[in-house]
Amino acid sequence: MSNINVLIMAGGVGSRFWPKSRNSFPKQFIDILGVGKSLLQLTYDRFLNICPAENIYILSNEQYKDLINNQIPGLNEQQILLEPSRNNTAPCIAYACYKIMQLNPEANIVVAPSDHLILKEVEFLTKIKEALDFTAENNALLTLGIKPTRPDTGYGYVNFNKTSANGIHKVERFMEKPVLEKAKEFVESGDYLWNAGIFIWSGSAIKQAFKKYAPDIDAIFDEGSSHYNTDSERSFLAQNYSKSPNISIDYAVLEKADNVYTIPADIGWSDLGTWASLHAVAEKDANQNSLNCSEVSLNLTENCIINLPAGKAAVIKGLKDYIIVDDEKVLLIYPKSDEQEIKEVAKNMADNFGNQYL
């Protein structure tokens, strides 16, 4: 039996991709790149190069079970892990890792988001395999660090020690999303990487870390060990999951632990967190417009991202640096420079006109 397991995190709502991404159909289930597969399907296919299909788990929310089954029909019931409530990443990672360890105490685990873009797949797989080799032999929590290409204020950063052993560096500290001047300092120093939220560790290492740094989380999910992979798992979660604190894995464990390492990676990565980040990696016309359709007439329009439903035509004149998204129920025309407001705009639409717009 392979000790390598992959946990794909697919429970987010992708609110910054509104209105294309909605509560009922968030961005990980959308073919946002126009390649015929959703981001979740692309992520799943990528990890088939790392471990057997039966060792890949999808962790999501109960409301997305049917979407997961429809997009990845080969999964069995035990491979779809459904959190009863959204309590952030630490509880769901603890649940998943403890469940996997119940099947295989020697498990070596990759935790990865379902909705990121990776252009250099060969390099990505090479780095993941290097990380797995390291965590199989060491009591270590490892994060894949992305070499920054610009001073970005939308990402957290990892400060790492330049001294390495076989390309693996000790992490000095995690840094929250910085202001622009601080982000410039980080990039210029060469001592910082973007925190991509891709983690590699052995089951025993992460369990020790939870026990030491987040004992309240460990107590809840360790108690469930006799229920995991049995008929009583769902009832145990229904009774106990909501008792766990709402906290990220970074705050709960990684910022406290002294055995965190990183591998710097140049893998053509984007978290595709916003429309502008999609525009940055998408194909563009001569005026830097990104289109998902051909029935569009543009005049004096540049540097826009335009996403329309199939069969919808549009005539656009005089727009520069705009997001134009028609999801049939909602039309969004918004400056790219203000896209961080979109999450709040979506909430206001729901508050004023009903949840059908969220």
PEKA-V530746 format. One record per residue. N is the residue number from 1. RES is the residue in one letter. PHI is phi as a letter, one per 40 degrees, with the letter a starting at -180 (* if undefined). OMEGA is omega as a letter, one per 40 degrees, with the letter a starting at -180 (NA if undefined). Layout:
# PEKA-V530746
n: (N & N)
res: (RES & RES)
phi: (PHI & PHI)
omega: (OMEGA & OMEGA)
This chain:
# PEKA-V530746
n: (1 & 2 & 3 & 4 & 5 & 6 & 7 & 8 & 9 & 10 & 11 & 12 & 13 & 14 & 15 & 16 & 17 & 18 & 19 & 20 & 21 & 22 & 23 & 24 & 25 & 26 & 27 & 28 & 29 & 30 & 31 & 32 & 33 & 34 & 35 & 36 & 37 & 38 & 39 & 40 & 41 & 42 & 43 & 44 & 45 & 46 & 47 & 48 & 49 & 50 & 51 & 52 & 53 & 54 & 55 & 56 & 57 & 58 & 59 & 60 & 61 & 62 & 63 & 64 & 65 & 66 & 67 & 68 & 69 & 70 & 71 & 72 & 73 & 74 & 75 & 76 & 77 & 78 & 79 & 80 & 81 & 82 & 83 & 84 & 85 & 86 & 87 & 88 & 89 & 90 & 91 & 92 & 93 & 94 & 95 & 96 & 97 & 98 & 99 & 100 & 101 & 102 & 103 & 104 & 105 & 106 & 107 & 108 & 109 & 110 & 111 & 112 & 113 & 114 & 115 & 116 & 117 & 118 & 119 & 120 & 121 & 122 & 123 & 124 & 125 & 126 & 127 & 128 & 129 & 130 & 131 & 132 & 133 & 134 & 135 & 136 & 137 & 138 & 139 & 140 & 141 & 142 & 143 & 144 & 145 & 146 & 147 & 148 & 149 & 150 & 151 & 152 & 153 & 154 & 155 & 156 & 157 & 158 & 159 & 160 & 161 & 162 & 163 & 164 & 165 & 166 & 167 & 168 & 169 & 170 & 171 & 172 & 173 & 174 & 175 & 176 & 177 & 178 & 179 & 180 & 181 & 182 & 183 & 184 & 185 & 186 & 187 & 188 & 189 & 190 & 191 & 192 & 193 & 194 & 195 & 196 & 197 & 198 & 199 & 200 & 201 & 202 & 203 & 204 & 205 & 206 & 207 & 208 & 209 & 210 & 211 & 212 & 213 & 214 & 215 & 216 & 217 & 218 & 219 & 220 & 221 & 222 & 223 & 224 & 225 & 226 & 227 & 228 & 229 & 230 & 231 & 232 & 233 & 234 & 235 & 236 & 237 & 238 & 239 & 240 & 241 & 242 & 243 & 244 & 245 & 246 & 247 & 248 & 249 & 250 & 251 & 252 & 253 & 254 & 255 & 256 & 257 & 258 & 259 & 260 & 261 & 262 & 263 & 264 & 265 & 266 & 267 & 268 & 269 & 270 & 271 & 272 & 273 & 274 & 275 & 276 & 277 & 278 & 279 & 280 & 281 & 282 & 283 & 284 & 285 & 286 & 287 & 288 & 289 & 290 & 291 & 292 & 293 & 294 & 295 & 296 & 297 & 298 & 299 & 300 & 301 & 302 & 303 & 304 & 305 & 306 & 307 & 308 & 309 & 310 & 311 & 312 & 313 & 314 & 315 & 316 & 317 & 318 & 319 & 320 & 321 & 322 & 323 & 324 & 325 & 326 & 327 & 328 & 329 & 330 & 331 & 332 & 333 & 334 & 335 & 336 & 337 & 338 & 339 & 340 & 341 & 342 & 343 & 344 & 345 & 346 & 347 & 348 & 349 & 350 & 351 & 352 & 353 & 354 & 355 & 356 & 357 & 358)
res: (M & S & N & I & N & V & L & I & M & A & G & G & V & G & S & R & F & W & P & K & S & R & N & S & F & P & K & Q & F & I & D & I & L & G & V & G & K & S & L & L & Q & L & T & Y & D & R & F & L & N & I & C & P & A & E & N & I & Y & I & L & S & N & E & Q & Y & K & D & L & I & N & N & Q & I & P & G & L & N & E & Q & Q & I & L & L & E & P & S & R & N & N & T & A & P & C & I & A & Y & A & C & Y & K & I & M & Q & L & N & P & E & A & N & I & V & V & A & P & S & D & H & L & I & L & K & E & V & E & F & L & T & K & I & K & E & A & L & D & F & T & A & E & N & N & A & L & L & T & L & G & I & K & P & T & R & P & D & T & G & Y & G & Y & V & N & F & N & K & T & S & A & N & G & I & H & K & V & E & R & F & M & E & K & P & V & L & E & K & A & K & E & F & V & E & S & G & D & Y & L & W & N & A & G & I & F & I & W & S & G & S & A & I & K & Q & A & F & K & K & Y & A & P & D & I & D & A & I & F & D & E & G & S & S & H & Y & N & T & D & S & E & R & S & F & L & A & Q & N & Y & S & K & S & P & N & I & S & I & D & Y & A & V & L & E & K & A & D & N & V & Y & T & I & P & A & D & I & G & W & S & D & L & G & T & W & A & S & L & H & A & V & A & E & K & D & A & N & Q & N & S & L & N & C & S & E & V & S & L & N & L & T & E & N & C & I & I & N & L & P & A & G & K & A & A & V & I & K & G & L & K & D & Y & I & I & V & D & D & E & K & V & L & L & I & Y & P & K & S & D & E & Q & E & I & K & E & V & A & K & N & M & A & D & N & F & G & N & Q & Y & L)
phi: (* & c & c & c & b & b & b & b & c & b & b & c & b & f & c & c & b & c & c & c & c & b & d & c & a & c & c & c & c & b & c & c & c & g & b & g & b & c & c & c & c & c & c & d & c & c & c & c & c & b & a & c & d & c & b & b & b & b & b & a & c & d & c & b & d & c & c & c & c & c & c & b & c & c & c & c & d & c & c & b & c & b & c & c & a & c & b & g & c & c & c & c & c & c & d & c & c & c & c & c & c & c & c & a & c & c & c & b & b & b & b & a & c & c & b & b & c & b & c & b & c & c & c & d & c & c & c & c & c & c & c & c & c & c & c & c & b & b & c & a & b & b & b & c & c & c & c & c & b & a & c & b & c & c & b & c & b & b & c & b & c & c & c & b & b & f & g & b & b & c & c & c & a & c & b & c & d & c & c & c & c & c & c & c & c & d & c & c & c & g & b & b & b & c & c & c & g & b & b & b & a & c & d & c & c & c & c & c & c & c & c & c & b & b & c & c & c & d & c & c & c & c & c & c & d & c & b & c & g & b & c & c & c & c & c & c & c & d & c & b & c & c & c & c & c & c & a & c & c & c & c & c & b & c & c & b & c & b & b & b & b & a & b & c & b & b & b & g & c & a & c & f & c & a & c & c & c & c & d & c & b & c & c & b & c & c & b & g & c & b & b & b & a & b & c & b & b & b & a & f & b & a & f & b & b & b & b & b & c & d & g & c & b & a & b & b & b & g & b & b & g & b & b & b & b & b & b & g & c & b & b & b & b & a & c & d & c & b & c & c & c & c & d & c & c & c & c & c & c & c & c & c & b & h & c & c & c & c)
omega: (i & i & a & i & i & i & a & a & a & a & a & a & i & a & i & i & i & e & i & i & a & i & a & a & a & a & a & i & a & i & a & a & a & a & i & i & i & i & i & i & i & i & i & a & a & a & i & i & a & a & i & a & a & i & i & a & i & i & a & i & a & a & a & a & a & i & i & i & a & a & i & a & a & a & i & a & a & a & i & a & a & i & a & i & a & a & i & a & a & i & a & i & i & i & a & a & i & i & i & a & i & i & a & i & i & a & i & a & i & i & a & i & a & a & i & i & i & a & a & a & a & i & i & a & i & a & i & i & i & i & a & i & a & a & i & a & a & i & a & i & a & i & i & a & a & i & a & i & a & i & a & a & a & a & i & a & i & i & a & i & a & i & a & i & a & i & a & a & i & i & i & i & i & a & i & i & a & i & a & a & i & i & i & i & a & a & a & a & a & a & a & i & i & i & a & a & i & a & i & i & i & i & a & a & a & i & i & a & i & a & a & a & i & a & i & i & i & a & a & a & i & i & a & a & a & a & a & i & i & a & a & a & a & a & i & a & a & a & a & a & a & i & a & a & i & a & a & i & i & a & a & a & a & a & a & a & i & i & a & a & i & i & i & a & i & a & a & a & i & i & a & a & a & i & i & i & i & i & a & a & a & i & a & i & a & i & i & i & i & a & i & a & a & a & a & i & a & i & a & a & a & i & i & i & a & a & a & i & i & i & i & i & a & i & a & i & i & i & i & i & a & i & i & a & i & i & i & i & a & i & i & i & a & i & i & a & a & a & i & i & a & i & a & i & i & i & i & i & i & a & a & a & i & a & i & i & a & NA)
